[in-house]
Amino acid sequence: TLGLTIFFTIFLNFSLFTSIFFFLFYLINCEVVLFQSIGIQCLNPSFEEKGKNMSTNIITLILIQMVPFQLLFVFLILYLPVPTTSELAKIFMLGPILLISIGIAIPLLYYGIKKLNRTE
């Protein structure tokens, strides 16, 4: 991850602030996706690697990640004004995606752990 950040900083001539912003956003988003996948696994435990539950859990995680991402970008691009600066554009585009992902991850993790505790 750090290697790609350095590569894109040099190749695309990003500023240091932009590179740090994207790197931190990527790390935080990875943690949120991990929390979502843990929550899904707790809600629908899969006790084998090639079972039906595992495939269902993977597809669910993909849908949870892609559908809000696509719908949010369409909404932001079509209905809200264009940001005036590049810093504002980064926060304007990536902030809502992160907030929606966190808003999905917290209940998934909470109810998943709650269900798993009842199952045990």
N, C-alpha and C positions, 0 to 999 in steps of 0.2 A: 504494500500500500504506500509506504513512504517512498519507495523507488519510483512508482508511477507518478506520485505527486511531484517529485523532483523532475522526472522526465517531462511531464506536461508543463511544469513551470518554465523550463528552459525552452521546450519546443514551441509552446503557444505564447511565450513571453508574458506570463502572468506576473502580477506584482506579488510581493511576499504576503501581503494581507489576503489577497485572493487565494493563494495557495493554502495558507493556514486555514482560511474559512472553509474551503472545499474539503480539506483533510479532516478537520474536526466534524463537519457535517457528515462525512462518510463514516467516521468512527461511531458517532452517535446513532446514525441510521442503522448501522450493523447491529448495535446493541438492541435497538428497538425491534428489529426483525428477529433477533434471537429470542427476545421476550415473547414475541408473537408465536414463534414456532414452539417454544416451551409451553405456552398456554394451550395451543392446539393439541399438542401431544398429551397434555394433562386432561383435556376435555375428551379426547378420543384416543385412549392409550393403544399403542400398537406393540404387541409383545413379540413380534418377529419382523425382520427387515423386509421381506417380500410379501407381506400380507396386504389384504384389501384396505385395511385401516391406514397403513403407511401411505399408499397411493392417494387415498382420500385426503389425508393430512397435507401431503405435498401440494395437491391441487388447490386445497383450501388456502394454503399460505400464498400460493401464486396469485389466486384471485383477490385475496385481501391486500396484496401489494399492488397489483396492476390496475384494478378497477378504480380505486380512489385516485391513483396517480393520473390515469387518463382523463377521468371526469373533471378533476380539479384543474388540470392544464387547459382543457377546453373551456371551462368556466372562466378561469383567470384571463385567458387570451381574448375571449369573445366579449365578456361583460364588464371587465374592470379596466380602468385607464392604464396606459402604458407607463411604467416607472420612468422617471427623468434621469436618474443616475444608475451606474452599473452596480453600486453597492446596494441601492434600494431595490434594484431588480433581483439581485441574489437573494435578499431577505424576502422579497415579495413572492418569488417563485418557490423557493425551497422551504421557507418557514411554514406555510400551510401544510405542505406534504409531511413534514416532520410532526407537526401538531396532530394531524389526522392519524398518522401511524402510532403516535403515543396514545391517542385517544382510543385506538383499537387495541393496542397491546395491553394496557392496564386492565381493562375488564376481562380480556381473554386470560391473562395470567391469574387474576384474582379468582374468577369462576372456575378456571381449570384446576387450580390448587385446591379450591373448596370441594370440587367434585372428586378429585383424586383422594382427598382425605376421607370423604364419605365412602369411597370404594374400598379403601384399606380397612 
